Amino acid sequence: FDWAHEAAANLAAAVCAKGFIAPNGTHVSAACAVSPHGEAAWELTPPLQGLRALGSGYLLTSIYWASMTIYVIDHRFGKAAFWAFVAALSASCGLVHGSTVFAPWEGPGSSKSMHWDFTLAYVLTGGLFLVIHLLQTAGFVPPKSHHKPLATDQVAVSKSK
């Protein structure tokens, strides 16, 4: 995450130093409210806080998201729910989306932390996957159908032999 953090800070510093060209072609001067290279820059707005939180623990986050995506594509919603709940547990203790690891009942020690937002989002996602899994088990949601070759696929295969 350090390279991305530094690149974003350098871009913001350049805009503060030189300004930018507006869509109508006029030059706009800019001034930074805080140093782009400082920690305070990431605390200015909720979108910046969320962007920084996404970068914390990105390796585990990508594993969780990839697992959920694969299982949703395969219509295995029970397993997707499992990974969403694992992500919720990880977010609740700062393992992902947090700058430090902490006990869930103690919190990160910062009022600007978004760990409960991410935890709730993962719990709701897991709950949705679980409901779809139960509907699938009851027969209301069809399982994934397997690809059956089309007639043109069979013709292409027979001509290549």
C-alpha positions in Angstrom: 0.0 0.0 0.0 2.9 2.4 0.5 3.5 2.9 -3.2 -0.2 3.7 -3.8 -0.2 6.0 -0.8 2.9 7.8 -2.0 1.6 8.1 -5.6 -1.7 9.7 -4.4 0.1 12.0 -2.1 2.5 13.1 -4.9 -0.4 13.8 -7.2 -2.2 15.9 -4.6 1.0 17.8 -3.8 1.5 18.5 -7.5 -2.1 19.8 -7.8 -1.6 22.0 -4.8 1.7 23.4 -6.1 0.7 24.0 -9.7 -3.1 24.0 -9.8 -5.0 22.4 -12.6 -6.7 23.2 -15.9 -10.5 23.3 -15.7 -12.7 21.7 -18.4 -13.4 25.2 -19.9 -9.6 25.7 -20.3 -8.9 28.2 -17.5 -6.1 27.7 -15.0 -7.3 27.1 -11.4 -5.0 27.7 -8.5 -5.3 25.3 -5.7 -4.2 25.2 -2.0 -4.0 22.2 0.2 -5.8 22.2 3.5 -3.3 19.8 4.9 -0.1 18.3 3.8 -0.8 15.5 1.2 2.1 13.5 2.7 0.7 13.6 6.2 -1.8 11.2 7.9 -4.3 14.0 8.2 -4.9 14.0 4.5 -6.5 10.6 4.6 -8.9 11.7 7.4 -10.4 14.7 5.5 -13.4 13.0 4.0 -15.2 9.6 4.4 -14.3 8.5 0.8 -10.6 9.1 1.5 -11.0 7.2 4.8 -12.6 4.3 2.9 -9.9 4.3 0.3 -7.2 4.1 2.9 -9.1 1.3 4.7 -9.4 -0.7 1.5 -5.6 -0.5 1.2 -5.0 -1.9 4.7 -4.9 -5.7 4.5 -5.4 -5.7 0.8 -3.9 -9.2 0.3 -6.4 -10.8 2.6 -9.2 -8.6 1.3 -8.4 -9.8 -2.3 -8.5 -13.4 -1.2 -11.9 -12.9 0.5 -13.4 -11.0 -2.4 -12.0 -13.5 -5.0 -13.4 -16.5 -3.0 -16.8 -14.9 -2.7 -16.9 -14.0 -6.4 -15.9 -17.5 -7.4 -18.5 -19.1 -5.3 -21.2 -16.7 -6.4 -20.4 -17.4 -10.1 -20.6 -21.2 -9.3 -23.9 -20.7 -7.4 -22.4 -22.0 -4.2 -23.9 -19.4 -2.0 -23.3 -21.2 1.3 -19.5 -21.1 0.7 -19.7 -17.5 -0.4 -21.6 -16.7 2.8 -18.8 -18.4 4.8 -16.1 -16.2 3.2 -18.2 -13.1 3.8 -18.5 -14.0 7.5 -14.7 -14.7 7.6 -14.2 -11.2 6.1 -16.6 -9.7 8.7 -14.6 -11.4 11.5 -11.3 -10.1 10.1 -12.7 -6.6 9.7 -14.1 -6.5 13.2 -10.6 -7.0 14.7 -8.6 -4.8 12.2 -7.0 -7.7 10.3 -8.3 -6.2 7.1 -9.3 -2.5 6.7 -7.6 -1.5 9.8 -4.2 0.1 10.6 -3.7 -2.0 13.7 -5.0 -5.3 15.0 -7.2 -5.1 18.1 -9.9 -7.0 20.0 -13.3 -6.3 18.6 -14.7 -5.2 21.9 -11.9 -2.7 22.4 -11.9 -1.0 19.0 -9.0 0.6 17.2 -8.7 3.6 19.5 -9.6 6.0 16.7 -13.0 7.6 16.2 -12.4 7.9 12.5 -12.0 4.1 12.0 -14.4 2.5 9.6 -14.0 -1.1 10.9 -17.6 -1.3 12.1 -18.8 -0.1 8.7 -16.9 -2.8 6.9 -17.9 -5.4 9.4 -21.6 -4.6 9.0 -21.2 -4.6 5.2 -19.6 -8.1 5.3 -22.3 -9.4 7.7 -25.1 -8.1 5.5 -23.4 -9.6 2.4 -23.0 -13.0 4.2 -26.6 -12.8 5.3 -27.8 -12.2 1.7 -25.7 -15.1 0.5 -27.1 -17.3 3.2 -30.7 -16.4 2.3 -30.0 -17.2 -1.3 -28.4 -20.5 -0.3 -31.5 -21.4 1.8 -33.8 -20.4 -1.2 -31.6 -22.6 -3.4 -31.8 -25.5 -1.0 -35.6 -25.1 -1.0 -35.7 -25.2 -4.8 -36.6 -21.5 -5.4 -33.2 -20.6 -6.8 -32.0 -23.0 -9.5 -28.5 -24.5 -9.2 -26.0 -23.5 -11.8 -26.7 -25.1 -15.2 -23.9 -26.8 -16.9 -22.9 -25.6 -20.4 -24.3 -27.9 -23.1 -22.5 -27.6 -26.4 -24.5 -26.0 -29.2 -25.0 -27.6 -32.5 -22.4 -25.3 -34.1 -19.9 -26.3 -31.4 -20.3 -29.9 -32.4 -20.0 -29.2 -36.0 -16.7 -27.2 -35.4 -15.3 -30.1 -33.3 -16.2 -32.7 -35.9 -14.6 -30.7 -38.8 -11.4 -30.3 -36.8 -10.9 -34.1 -36.4 
